[in-house]
Amino acid sequence: MIKRMVQHGNSSALIIDKPIMELLNIDPETPLEIATDGQNIIISPVGDPKRMDRLEKALGKINKKHESTLKKLAK
């Protein structure tokens, strides 16, 4: 599928067709992350913020508990 950007005020916008939105299980209210690998634009739905918060807290505990071991492994 080839798409063209459209003007939206002083910016440009990319229209995402409904079948693609349904395939990705997203709607106009879904937060999207935009990234690049230097050649491509990567647009991904943002995961559950509560889940990410729990993951970050768990990683913090692991890093604190095993800080010296992790530093040794990094060397």
Jmol script that loads the backbone (N, CA, C; Angstrom):
load data "model"
ATOM      1  N   MET A   1       0.850  -1.165   0.000  1.00  0.00           N
ATOM      2  CA  MET A   1       0.000   0.000   0.000  1.00  0.00           C
ATOM      3  C   MET A   1       0.902   1.237   0.000  1.00  0.00           C
ATOM      4  N   ILE A   2       0.664   2.143  -0.882  1.00  0.00           N
ATOM      5  CA  ILE A   2       1.417   3.390  -0.949  1.00  0.00           C
ATOM      6  C   ILE A   2       0.503   4.514  -0.482  1.00  0.00           C
ATOM      7  N   LYS A   3       1.004   5.326   0.431  1.00  0.00           N
ATOM      8  CA  LYS A   3       0.236   6.443   0.995  1.00  0.00           C
ATOM      9  C   LYS A   3       1.006   7.732   0.770  1.00  0.00           C
ATOM     10  N   ARG A   4       0.295   8.840   0.756  1.00  0.00           N
ATOM     11  CA  ARG A   4       0.916  10.162   0.678  1.00  0.00           C
ATOM     12  C   ARG A   4       0.529  10.939   1.929  1.00  0.00           C
ATOM     13  N   MET A   5       1.439  11.793   2.362  1.00  0.00           N
ATOM     14  CA  MET A   5       1.153  12.666   3.486  1.00  0.00           C
ATOM     15  C   MET A   5       0.118  13.701   3.044  1.00  0.00           C
ATOM     16  N   VAL A   6      -0.696  14.158   3.988  1.00  0.00           N
ATOM     17  CA  VAL A   6      -1.667  15.216   3.715  1.00  0.00           C
ATOM     18  C   VAL A   6      -1.374  16.386   4.646  1.00  0.00           C
ATOM     19  N   GLN A   7      -1.669  17.591   4.205  1.00  0.00           N
ATOM     20  CA  GLN A   7      -1.468  18.780   5.041  1.00  0.00           C
ATOM     21  C   GLN A   7      -2.507  18.798   6.158  1.00  0.00           C
ATOM     22  N   HIS A   8      -2.037  19.127   7.352  1.00  0.00           N
ATOM     23  CA  HIS A   8      -2.895  19.246   8.526  1.00  0.00           C
ATOM     24  C   HIS A   8      -2.397  20.470   9.292  1.00  0.00           C
ATOM     25  N   GLY A   9      -2.948  21.651   8.967  1.00  0.00           N
ATOM     26  CA  GLY A   9      -2.435  22.893   9.547  1.00  0.00           C
ATOM     27  C   GLY A   9      -1.028  23.135   9.037  1.00  0.00           C
ATOM     28  N   ASN A  10      -0.096  23.388   9.946  1.00  0.00           N
ATOM     29  CA  ASN A  10       1.297  23.597   9.580  1.00  0.00           C
ATOM     30  C   ASN A  10       2.098  22.296   9.557  1.00  0.00           C
ATOM     31  N   SER A  11       1.431  21.167   9.760  1.00  0.00           N
ATOM     32  CA  SER A  11       2.093  19.865   9.814  1.00  0.00           C
ATOM     33  C   SER A  11       1.618  18.987   8.669  1.00  0.00           C
ATOM     34  N   SER A  12       2.175  17.802   8.613  1.00  0.00           N
ATOM     35  CA  SER A  12       1.718  16.785   7.664  1.00  0.00           C
ATOM     36  C   SER A  12       1.189  15.612   8.462  1.00  0.00           C
ATOM     37  N   ALA A  13       0.257  14.875   7.868  1.00  0.00           N
ATOM     38  CA  ALA A  13      -0.364  13.752   8.563  1.00  0.00           C
ATOM     39  C   ALA A  13      -0.402  12.548   7.630  1.00  0.00           C
ATOM     40  N   LEU A  14      -0.405  11.381   8.223  1.00  0.00           N
ATOM     41  CA  LEU A  14      -0.546  10.134   7.486  1.00  0.00           C
ATOM     42  C   LEU A  14      -1.875   9.519   7.914  1.00  0.00           C
ATOM     43  N   ILE A  15      -2.740   9.242   6.973  1.00  0.00           N
ATOM     44  CA  ILE A  15      -4.040   8.651   7.274  1.00  0.00           C
ATOM     45  C   ILE A  15      -3.875   7.133   7.344  1.00  0.00           C
ATOM     46  N   ILE A  16      -4.321   6.544   8.442  1.00  0.00           N
ATOM     47  CA  ILE A  16      -4.271   5.093   8.612  1.00  0.00           C
ATOM     48  C   ILE A  16      -5.657   4.552   8.310  1.00  0.00           C
ATOM     49  N   ASP A  17      -5.747   3.683   7.321  1.00  0.00           N
ATOM     50  CA  ASP A  17      -7.045   3.142   6.902  1.00  0.00           C
ATOM     51  C   ASP A  17      -7.663   2.255   7.981  1.00  0.00           C
ATOM     52  N   LYS A  18      -8.993   2.218   8.004  1.00  0.00           N
ATOM     53  CA  LYS A  18      -9.730   1.468   9.009  1.00  0.00           C
ATOM     54  C   LYS A  18      -9.335  -0.012   9.067  1.00  0.00           C
ATOM     55  N   PRO A  19      -9.156  -0.714   7.938  1.00  0.00           N
ATOM     56  CA  PRO A  19      -8.770  -2.137   8.042  1.00  0.00           C
ATOM     57  C   PRO A  19      -7.433  -2.340   8.771  1.00  0.00           C
ATOM     58  N   ILE A  20      -6.495  -1.422   8.584  1.00  0.00           N
ATOM     59  CA  ILE A  20      -5.219  -1.535   9.294  1.00  0.00           C
ATOM     60  C   ILE A  20      -5.419  -1.270  10.775  1.00  0.00           C
ATOM     61  N   MET A  21      -6.238  -0.280  11.105  1.00  0.00           N
ATOM     62  CA  MET A  21      -6.521   0.007  12.503  1.00  0.00           C
ATOM     63  C   MET A  21      -7.188  -1.188  13.176  1.00  0.00           C
ATOM     64  N   GLU A  22      -8.120  -1.824  12.479  1.00  0.00           N
ATOM     65  CA  GLU A  22      -8.790  -3.002  13.034  1.00  0.00           C
ATOM     66  C   GLU A  22      -7.805  -4.155  13.215  1.00  0.00           C
ATOM     67  N   LEU A  23      -6.912  -4.346  12.250  1.00  0.00           N
ATOM     68  CA  LEU A  23      -5.909  -5.404  12.342  1.00  0.00           C
ATOM     69  C   LEU A  23      -5.019  -5.208  13.566  1.00  0.00           C
ATOM     70  N   LEU A  24      -4.649  -3.956  13.855  1.00  0.00           N
ATOM     71  CA  LEU A  24      -3.769  -3.647  14.986  1.00  0.00           C
ATOM     72  C   LEU A  24      -4.536  -3.439  16.285  1.00  0.00           C
ATOM     73  N   ASN A  25      -5.856  -3.517  16.202  1.00  0.00           N
ATOM     74  CA  ASN A  25      -6.718  -3.322  17.374  1.00  0.00           C
ATOM     75  C   ASN A  25      -6.475  -1.951  18.012  1.00  0.00           C
ATOM     76  N   ILE A  26      -6.455  -0.914  17.162  1.00  0.00           N
ATOM     77  CA  ILE A  26      -6.287   0.450  17.656  1.00  0.00           C
ATOM     78  C   ILE A  26      -7.449   1.309  17.180  1.00  0.00           C
ATOM     79  N   ASP A  27      -7.629   2.442  17.832  1.00  0.00           N
ATOM     80  CA  ASP A  27      -8.640   3.410  17.419  1.00  0.00           C
ATOM     81  C   ASP A  27      -8.016   4.800  17.487  1.00  0.00           C
ATOM     82  N   PRO A  28      -8.756   5.851  17.134  1.00  0.00           N
ATOM     83  CA  PRO A  28      -8.160   7.192  17.132  1.00  0.00           C
ATOM     84  C   PRO A  28      -7.645   7.657  18.501  1.00  0.00           C
ATOM     85  N   GLU A  29      -8.064   7.010  19.572  1.00  0.00           N
ATOM     86  CA  GLU A  29      -7.634   7.392  20.922  1.00  0.00           C
ATOM     87  C   GLU A  29      -6.404   6.617  21.387  1.00  0.00           C
ATOM     88  N   THR A  30      -5.981   5.607  20.643  1.00  0.00           N
ATOM     89  CA  THR A  30      -4.834   4.779  21.035  1.00  0.00           C
ATOM     90  C   THR A  30      -3.542   5.579  20.919  1.00  0.00           C
ATOM     91  N   PRO A  31      -2.749   5.665  22.002  1.00  0.00           N
ATOM     92  CA  PRO A  31      -1.456   6.341  21.880  1.00  0.00           C
ATOM     93  C   PRO A  31      -0.513   5.509  21.016  1.00  0.00           C
ATOM     94  N   LEU A  32       0.213   6.198  20.136  1.00  0.00           N
ATOM     95  CA  LEU A  32       1.136   5.521  19.237  1.00  0.00           C
ATOM     96  C   LEU A  32       2.550   6.024  19.473  1.00  0.00           C
ATOM     97  N   GLU A  33       3.507   5.119  19.413  1.00  0.00           N
ATOM     98  CA  GLU A  33       4.918   5.477  19.521  1.00  0.00           C
ATOM     99  C   GLU A  33       5.479   5.563  18.112  1.00  0.00           C
ATOM    100  N   ILE A  34       6.202   6.627  17.827  1.00  0.00           N
ATOM    101  CA  ILE A  34       6.834   6.789  16.524  1.00  0.00           C
ATOM    102  C   ILE A  34       8.341   6.716  16.711  1.00  0.00           C
ATOM    103  N   ALA A  35       8.970   5.814  15.976  1.00  0.00           N
ATOM    104  CA  ALA A  35      10.418   5.624  16.066  1.00  0.00           C
ATOM    105  C   ALA A  35      10.975   5.511  14.649  1.00  0.00           C
ATOM    106  N   THR A  36      12.285   5.483  14.551  1.00  0.00           N
ATOM    107  CA  THR A  36      12.927   5.293  13.255  1.00  0.00           C
ATOM    108  C   THR A  36      14.177   4.448  13.434  1.00  0.00           C
ATOM    109  N   ASP A  37      14.510   3.719  12.393  1.00  0.00           N
ATOM    110  CA  ASP A  37      15.770   2.983  12.382  1.00  0.00           C
ATOM    111  C   ASP A  37      16.789   3.694  11.492  1.00  0.00           C
ATOM    112  N   GLY A  38      16.470   4.917  11.114  1.00  0.00           N
ATOM    113  CA  GLY A  38      17.341   5.703  10.265  1.00  0.00           C
ATOM    114  C   GLY A  38      16.899   5.718   8.815  1.00  0.00           C
ATOM    115  N   GLN A  39      16.086   4.741   8.429  1.00  0.00           N
ATOM    116  CA  GLN A  39      15.585   4.679   7.061  1.00  0.00           C
ATOM    117  C   GLN A  39      14.071   4.525   6.997  1.00  0.00           C
ATOM    118  N   ASN A  40      13.479   4.004   8.051  1.00  0.00           N
ATOM    119  CA  ASN A  40      12.055   3.711   8.072  1.00  0.00           C
ATOM    120  C   ASN A  40      11.395   4.376   9.265  1.00  0.00           C
ATOM    121  N   ILE A  41      10.127   4.698   9.109  1.00  0.00           N
ATOM    122  CA  ILE A  41       9.319   5.170  10.227  1.00  0.00           C
ATOM    123  C   ILE A  41       8.600   3.957  10.797  1.00  0.00           C
ATOM    124  N   ILE A  42       8.676   3.790  12.108  1.00  0.00           N
ATOM    125  CA  ILE A  42       8.040   2.661  12.782  1.00  0.00           C
ATOM    126  C   ILE A  42       6.985   3.225  13.717  1.00  0.00           C
ATOM    127  N   ILE A  43       5.732   2.867  13.485  1.00  0.00           N
ATOM    128  CA  ILE A  43       4.613   3.351  14.290  1.00  0.00           C
ATOM    129  C   ILE A  43       4.019   2.153  15.013  1.00  0.00           C
ATOM    130  N   SER A  44       4.015   2.200  16.351  1.00  0.00           N
ATOM    131  CA  SER A  44       3.550   1.069  17.153  1.00  0.00           C
ATOM    132  C   SER A  44       2.584   1.545  18.221  1.00  0.00           C
ATOM    133  N   PRO A  45       1.536   0.759  18.491  1.00  0.00           N
ATOM    134  CA  PRO A  45       0.660   1.097  19.619  1.00  0.00           C
ATOM    135  C   PRO A  45       1.457   1.022  20.920  1.00  0.00           C
ATOM    136  N   VAL A  46       1.231   1.973  21.801  1.00  0.00           N
ATOM    137  CA  VAL A  46       1.885   1.968  23.110  1.00  0.00           C
ATOM    138  C   VAL A  46       1.215   0.893  23.953  1.00  0.00           C
ATOM    139  N   GLY A  47       2.024   0.105  24.646  1.00  0.00           N
ATOM    140  CA  GLY A  47       1.484  -0.950  25.491  1.00  0.00           C
ATOM    141  C   GLY A  47       0.746  -0.386  26.694  1.00  0.00           C
ATOM    142  N   ASP A  48       0.197  -1.258  27.479  1.00  0.00           N
ATOM    143  CA  ASP A  48      -0.545  -0.890  28.677  1.00  0.00           C
ATOM    144  C   ASP A  48       0.379  -0.132  29.631  1.00  0.00           C
ATOM    145  N   PRO A  49       0.080   1.152  29.927  1.00  0.00           N
ATOM    146  CA  PRO A  49       0.975   1.935  30.796  1.00  0.00           C
ATOM    147  C   PRO A  49       1.142   1.333  32.192  1.00  0.00           C
ATOM    148  N   LYS A  50       0.109   0.705  32.729  1.00  0.00           N
ATOM    149  CA  LYS A  50       0.215   0.085  34.055  1.00  0.00           C
ATOM    150  C   LYS A  50       1.197  -1.080  34.017  1.00  0.00           C
ATOM    151  N   ARG A  51       1.152  -1.846  32.926  1.00  0.00           N
ATOM    152  CA  ARG A  51       2.063  -2.974  32.792  1.00  0.00           C
ATOM    153  C   ARG A  51       3.502  -2.491  32.688  1.00  0.00           C
ATOM    154  N   MET A  52       3.723  -1.436  31.905  1.00  0.00           N
ATOM    155  CA  MET A  52       5.066  -0.876  31.770  1.00  0.00           C
ATOM    156  C   MET A  52       5.565  -0.336  33.111  1.00  0.00           C
ATOM    157  N   ASP A  53       4.685   0.271  33.891  1.00  0.00           N
ATOM    158  CA  ASP A  53       5.069   0.788  35.203  1.00  0.00           C
ATOM    159  C   ASP A  53       5.499  -0.357  36.119  1.00  0.00           C
ATOM    160  N   ARG A  54       4.733  -1.454  36.099  1.00  0.00           N
ATOM    161  CA  ARG A  54       5.098  -2.618  36.925  1.00  0.00           C
ATOM    162  C   ARG A  54       6.440  -3.193  36.480  1.00  0.00           C
ATOM    163  N   LEU A  55       6.668  -3.249  35.162  1.00  0.00           N
ATOM    164  CA  LEU A  55       7.934  -3.760  34.649  1.00  0.00           C
ATOM    165  C   LEU A  55       9.095  -2.890  35.101  1.00  0.00           C
ATOM    166  N   GLU A  56       8.941  -1.568  35.004  1.00  0.00           N
ATOM    167  CA  GLU A  56      10.013  -0.653  35.418  1.00  0.00           C
ATOM    168  C   GLU A  56      10.311  -0.787  36.903  1.00  0.00           C
ATOM    169  N   LYS A  57       9.279  -0.937  37.725  1.00  0.00           N
ATOM    170  CA  LYS A  57       9.489  -1.122  39.169  1.00  0.00           C
ATOM    171  C   LYS A  57      10.217  -2.432  39.447  1.00  0.00           C
ATOM    172  N   ALA A  58       9.821  -3.502  38.753  1.00  0.00           N
ATOM    173  CA  ALA A  58      10.468  -4.800  38.944  1.00  0.00           C
ATOM    174  C   ALA A  58      11.932  -4.733  38.515  1.00  0.00           C
ATOM    175  N   LEU A  59      12.209  -4.092  37.389  1.00  0.00           N
ATOM    176  CA  LEU A  59      13.591  -3.951  36.939  1.00  0.00           C
ATOM    177  C   LEU A  59      14.417  -3.125  37.924  1.00  0.00           C
ATOM    178  N   GLY A  60      13.801  -2.111  38.511  1.00  0.00           N
ATOM    179  CA  GLY A  60      14.491  -1.304  39.509  1.00  0.00           C
ATOM    180  C   GLY A  60      14.891  -2.133  40.717  1.00  0.00           C
ATOM    181  N   LYS A  61      13.987  -2.987  41.174  1.00  0.00           N
ATOM    182  CA  LYS A  61      14.278  -3.860  42.317  1.00  0.00           C
ATOM    183  C   LYS A  61      15.407  -4.839  41.985  1.00  0.00           C
ATOM    184  N   ILE A  62      15.344  -5.406  40.792  1.00  0.00           N
ATOM    185  CA  ILE A  62      16.382  -6.359  40.374  1.00  0.00           C
ATOM    186  C   ILE A  62      17.732  -5.663  40.289  1.00  0.00           C
ATOM    187  N   ASN A  63      17.759  -4.483  39.682  1.00  0.00           N
ATOM    188  CA  ASN A  63      19.017  -3.742  39.555  1.00  0.00           C
ATOM    189  C   ASN A  63      19.587  -3.384  40.919  1.00  0.00           C
ATOM    190  N   LYS A  64      18.729  -2.990  41.841  1.00  0.00           N
ATOM    191  CA  LYS A  64      19.193  -2.622  43.179  1.00  0.00           C
ATOM    192  C   LYS A  64      19.738  -3.854  43.919  1.00  0.00           C
ATOM    193  N   LYS A  65      19.005  -4.952  43.836  1.00  0.00           N
ATOM    194  CA  LYS A  65      19.383  -6.161  44.559  1.00  0.00           C
ATOM    195  C   LYS A  65      20.669  -6.784  44.005  1.00  0.00           C
ATOM    196  N   HIS A  66      20.847  -6.727  42.679  1.00  0.00           N
ATOM    197  CA  HIS A  66      21.970  -7.406  42.041  1.00  0.00           C
ATOM    198  C   HIS A  66      22.960  -6.437  41.397  1.00  0.00           C
ATOM    199  N   GLU A  67      23.021  -5.225  41.928  1.00  0.00           N
ATOM    200  CA  GLU A  67      23.852  -4.170  41.327  1.00  0.00           C
ATOM    201  C   GLU A  67      25.324  -4.600  41.159  1.00  0.00           C
ATOM    202  N   SER A  68      25.925  -5.153  42.220  1.00  0.00           N
ATOM    203  CA  SER A  68      27.348  -5.500  42.122  1.00  0.00           C
ATOM    204  C   SER A  68      27.578  -6.636  41.113  1.00  0.00           C
ATOM    205  N   THR A  69      26.706  -7.613  41.094  1.00  0.00           N
ATOM    206  CA  THR A  69      26.837  -8.713  40.147  1.00  0.00           C
ATOM    207  C   THR A  69      26.696  -8.224  38.711  1.00  0.00           C
ATOM    208  N   LEU A  70      25.718  -7.355  38.482  1.00  0.00           N
ATOM    209  CA  LEU A  70      25.490  -6.826  37.132  1.00  0.00           C
ATOM    210  C   LEU A  70      26.693  -5.993  36.667  1.00  0.00           C
ATOM    211  N   LYS A  71      27.303  -5.239  37.586  1.00  0.00           N
ATOM    212  CA  LYS A  71      28.485  -4.455  37.222  1.00  0.00           C
ATOM    213  C   LYS A  71      29.635  -5.366  36.848  1.00  0.00           C
ATOM    214  N   LYS A  72      29.813  -6.465  37.575  1.00  0.00           N
ATOM    215  CA  LYS A  72      30.874  -7.423  37.256  1.00  0.00           C
ATOM    216  C   LYS A  72      30.620  -8.062  35.891  1.00  0.00           C
ATOM    217  N   LEU A  73      29.382  -8.399  35.611  1.00  0.00           N
ATOM    218  CA  LEU A  73      29.058  -8.994  34.315  1.00  0.00           C
ATOM    219  C   LEU A  73      29.270  -8.012  33.162  1.00  0.00           C
ATOM    220  N   ALA A  74      29.095  -6.739  33.429  1.00  0.00           N
ATOM    221  CA  ALA A  74      29.253  -5.731  32.383  1.00  0.00           C
ATOM    222  C   ALA A  74      30.712  -5.542  31.976  1.00  0.00           C
ATOM    223  N   LYS A  75      31.633  -5.932  32.869  1.00  0.00           N
ATOM    224  CA  LYS A  75      33.059  -5.771  32.580  1.00  0.00           C
ATOM    225  C   LYS A  75      33.534  -6.801  31.657  1.00  0.00           C
TER     226      LYS A  75
END
end "model"
wireframe off; spacefill off
backbone 0.3
color backbone group
